[in-house]
Amino acid sequence: MDLYEEIVKLRQAGRRAAVATIVDVHGSIPSFKTAKMLVRDDGSIFGTIGGGCVEAEVWQAAREVMESERPRTLTFNLNQDPKYDTGLVCGGSLEIFIEPILPPALLYIFGAGHVSVNLYRVARSAGFDVTVADDRETYANRERFPEAKEVIAEDFERIMARLAPNESSYIVIVTRGHRDDMRVLRWAVQTPARYIGMIGSKRKTITIFRELTKEGLAPALFERVHAPVGLDIGAATPEEIAVAITAELIAVRRRVVRDLPHMSWFHSHRPDLLHASKTDSGASDENAEAVED
């Protein structure tokens, strides 16, 4: 198996890694330009870029690249630092580019109505692998979602029992009613999913949050929940709401750190404020509530 086959294998297994490539060389080094080393998420390596202290530093940097999901470039001057002495006549310098290898972004959409159809289209074009789940076969079918990774038409409880979202998973809840939204959210916050979003008004969000915490769920579980879901761009139609949600998914996937116009009640209130005053939902909230299926 070569390095590229190993990358495919890791991604299919939902694992992370980082690839270090020598991209520039000046003088003599204990390897060659384009040499590659793969560092897996368990710390094991595949291939080499020459060994020694250089490789040890690159290994550590690769671990950091996996965590940050951002590439880095390292430069080593072998003739200026005695710690890089390899025992060989190597007086050159080299530049190494380290890039993250990430598993596919898996998006689970619960609900197969109007918002779901449009979200599936937009999110898929943005690079998400989409699974659609609903308890209605007339909605959850291949005719409506022809290129989805999976379309599941079954009772929500059975669907949730068979799915195992990981840290690269995204969950969006757009079912046709309050009861099903709450059932799915109860399950979703107890998974390691990277993102959880639920459609609806702030009033509905607060009500569901209170009900679930009364059941015994810890308020901290809701810290990554986006509800109301999506960025606040004034979206009104199912098509526009799908764009707003996908934009938020992309922001989370790319780890955007600047302030964004999130609509989520959880971003402006501490989850443990169980007795927060009810606020009237804004226009975007009302539109979101109106298009739930």
C-alpha positions in Angstrom: 0.0 0.0 0.0 1.4 3.5 -0.9 0.9 6.7 1.0 -2.1 7.8 -1.1 -3.9 4.6 -0.6 -3.3 4.9 3.1 -4.9 8.4 3.0 -8.0 7.1 1.3 -8.2 4.3 3.9 -8.0 6.8 6.8 -10.6 9.1 5.3 -13.0 6.2 4.7 -12.6 5.2 8.3 -13.4 8.7 9.5 -9.8 9.3 10.8 -7.5 12.3 10.7 -3.9 12.6 9.6 -1.4 15.1 8.2 1.0 14.9 5.3 4.4 16.5 5.4 6.1 17.2 2.1 9.6 18.6 1.4 8.8 21.4 -1.0 12.1 23.2 -1.3 15.7 22.2 -0.9 19.0 24.1 -0.9 22.3 22.2 -0.6 22.7 18.7 0.9 20.0 17.2 3.1 19.3 13.6 4.3 16.4 13.2 2.0 15.0 14.6 -1.3 12.5 17.2 -2.6 8.9 15.8 -2.7 9.7 13.2 0.0 6.5 12.7 2.1 5.6 11.5 5.6 2.1 10.7 6.7 1.3 11.1 10.4 -1.9 9.4 11.6 -4.1 10.5 14.4 -2.8 7.8 16.7 0.8 9.2 16.2 2.0 6.4 13.9 3.8 7.4 10.7 4.0 6.2 7.1 7.0 7.1 5.0 9.9 9.4 6.0 11.4 12.8 5.3 14.9 11.8 6.5 14.6 10.9 10.1 16.4 12.6 13.0 15.5 15.8 14.8 13.9 17.3 11.7 11.4 14.4 11.5 10.7 14.6 15.2 9.8 18.3 15.0 7.7 17.7 11.9 5.8 14.9 13.7 4.9 17.3 16.5 3.9 20.0 14.1 1.7 17.5 12.2 -0.1 16.7 15.4 -0.8 20.4 15.8 -2.0 20.7 12.2 -4.5 17.9 12.7 -5.9 19.7 15.7 -6.1 23.2 14.2 -7.0 21.8 10.7 -4.8 24.5 9.2 -1.6 23.9 7.1 1.9 25.0 8.2 5.2 25.5 6.6 8.5 24.8 8.5 12.0 25.8 7.5 15.2 24.0 8.7 18.8 25.2 8.3 20.9 22.1 8.9 24.2 24.0 8.8 23.3 26.5 11.5 21.8 24.4 14.3 23.9 21.6 15.8 20.7 19.7 17.0 20.1 18.8 13.3 23.4 17.0 13.0 22.6 13.8 11.2 26.1 12.3 11.2 26.1 13.0 7.5 27.6 15.8 5.5 24.4 17.8 5.3 24.9 21.6 5.2 21.7 22.5 3.4 18.3 23.8 4.2 14.8 22.6 3.5 11.2 23.7 3.6 8.4 21.4 4.6 4.7 21.9 4.0 2.3 20.1 6.4 -1.3 19.8 5.4 -4.2 18.3 7.3 -6.0 15.2 6.0 -9.6 15.3 7.3 -12.4 12.8 7.0 -15.4 13.7 4.9 -17.8 16.2 6.5 -21.0 14.1 7.2 -24.3 16.0 7.3 -27.3 14.3 8.8 -30.5 16.1 8.0 -33.5 15.1 10.1 -36.7 15.9 8.2 -37.2 15.6 4.4 -39.5 18.5 3.6 -39.0 21.8 1.7 -36.1 23.1 3.7 -34.4 19.7 3.7 -34.5 19.4 -0.1 -32.9 22.7 -0.6 -30.4 22.2 2.2 -29.4 18.9 0.7 -28.7 20.6 -2.7 -26.7 23.5 -1.3 -24.7 21.6 1.3 -23.8 18.8 -1.1 -22.5 21.4 -3.6 -20.4 22.8 -0.7 -18.7 19.4 -0.2 -20.8 17.7 2.5 -21.8 14.1 2.4 -25.5 14.2 3.1 -27.7 11.6 4.8 -31.5 12.4 5.0 -33.8 10.9 7.5 -37.5 11.1 7.9 -40.3 8.8 9.0 -42.3 9.4 5.8 -41.4 7.4 2.7 -43.3 9.8 0.5 -40.7 12.5 1.5 -37.6 10.5 2.2 -36.9 8.8 -1.1 -34.3 8.7 -3.9 -36.5 10.6 -6.2 -36.3 13.7 -4.0 -32.7 13.1 -2.9 -31.1 11.3 -5.8 -27.4 11.9 -4.9 -27.6 11.8 -1.1 -25.2 9.4 0.6 -28.1 7.7 2.3 -31.9 8.2 2.5 -33.6 6.6 5.5 -37.3 6.3 5.8 -38.1 4.9 9.3 -39.2 5.8 12.7 -36.9 8.5 14.2 -36.1 6.4 17.2 -34.9 3.5 15.0 -33.0 5.9 12.8 -31.1 7.4 15.7 -30.3 4.0 17.1 -28.5 3.0 13.9 -26.5 6.2 13.3 -23.2 6.9 15.0 -22.2 10.5 14.3 -18.5 11.3 14.9 -16.5 14.5 15.5 -16.7 15.2 11.8 -20.5 15.0 11.7 -23.0 17.8 11.4 -26.7 17.4 12.4 -29.5 19.7 11.2 -33.0 19.2 12.6 -35.8 20.3 10.4 -38.6 17.9 11.1 -42.2 18.7 10.7 -43.0 19.3 14.4 -42.0 20.3 17.9 -42.2 16.8 19.3 -39.9 15.2 16.7 -37.5 18.1 16.9 -37.2 17.6 20.6 -36.7 13.8 20.2 -33.9 14.3 17.8 -32.2 17.1 19.7 -32.3 15.0 22.9 -30.3 12.4 21.0 -28.1 14.8 19.1 -26.6 16.6 22.1 -25.4 13.3 23.5 -23.4 12.5 20.4 -19.9 13.9 19.6 -21.2 15.7 16.5 -19.2 18.8 15.7 -22.4 20.9 14.9 -26.0 20.7 15.9 -28.6 23.0 14.4 -32.4 23.1 14.9 -34.9 25.2 13.0 -37.6 27.3 14.7 -38.2 30.4 16.7 -36.3 31.5 19.8 -39.5 30.9 21.8 -39.6 27.3 20.6 -35.8 26.9 21.3 -36.2 28.1 24.9 -39.2 25.8 25.5 -37.4 22.7 24.2 -34.2 23.6 26.1 -36.2 23.9 29.4 -38.0 20.6 28.8 -34.9 18.7 28.1 -33.0 20.1 31.1 -35.9 19.2 33.3 -35.4 15.7 32.1 -31.9 15.8 33.5 -29.8 16.7 30.5 -26.9 18.9 31.5 -27.1 22.5 30.2 -23.5 22.3 29.0 -24.6 19.7 26.4 -26.4 22.6 24.5 -23.3 24.8 24.1 -22.7 23.8 20.5 -26.4 23.9 19.5 -27.4 26.5 16.9 -31.1 27.2 17.4 -32.5 29.1 15.6 -30.3 27.6 13.0 -28.3 29.5 10.3 -26.7 32.9 9.9 -28.9 35.9 10.2 -29.1 37.1 6.5 -32.8 37.8 6.5 -33.6 34.5 4.9 -37.4 33.9 4.2 -37.9 31.2 1.7 -36.8 27.5 2.0 -34.1 28.2 -0.6 -32.7 31.2 1.3 -32.9 29.4 4.6 -30.9 26.5 3.1 -28.2 29.0 2.1 -28.1 30.5 5.6 -27.8 27.1 7.2 -25.0 26.0 4.8 -23.1 29.2 5.4 -23.1 28.4 9.1 -22.0 24.8 8.4 -19.1 26.1 6.4 -18.1 28.6 9.1 -17.9 25.8 11.6 -16.1 23.4 9.2 -13.5 26.1 8.5 -13.2 27.2 12.1 -14.0 30.8 11.4 -13.0 32.8 14.5 -14.4 36.3 13.7 -17.8 37.3 14.8 -20.6 36.2 12.6 -24.4 37.0 12.7 -25.5 33.8 14.3 -29.2 33.6 15.1 -28.7 31.0 17.8 -30.2 31.8 21.2 -27.4 29.7 22.7 -24.8 32.2 21.4 -26.3 35.1 23.4 -27.5 33.3 26.5 -25.7 31.1 29.0 -27.4 27.6 28.7 -27.9 27.5 32.5 -30.2 30.5 32.5 -33.3 28.3 32.7 -35.6 31.2 33.6 -34.5 33.6 30.9 -37.3 35.9 29.8 -39.2 34.9 26.7 -38.5 37.2 23.8 -40.6 37.8 20.8 -39.1 36.0 17.8 -37.7 38.2 15.0 -38.8 38.1 11.4 -36.2 35.4 10.5 -37.5 33.2 13.4 -41.1 33.5 12.2 -40.1 32.6 8.7 -38.2 29.6 9.9 -41.1 28.4 11.9 -43.5 28.9 9.0 -41.6 26.7 6.6 -41.1 23.7 9.0 -42.4 20.6 7.4 
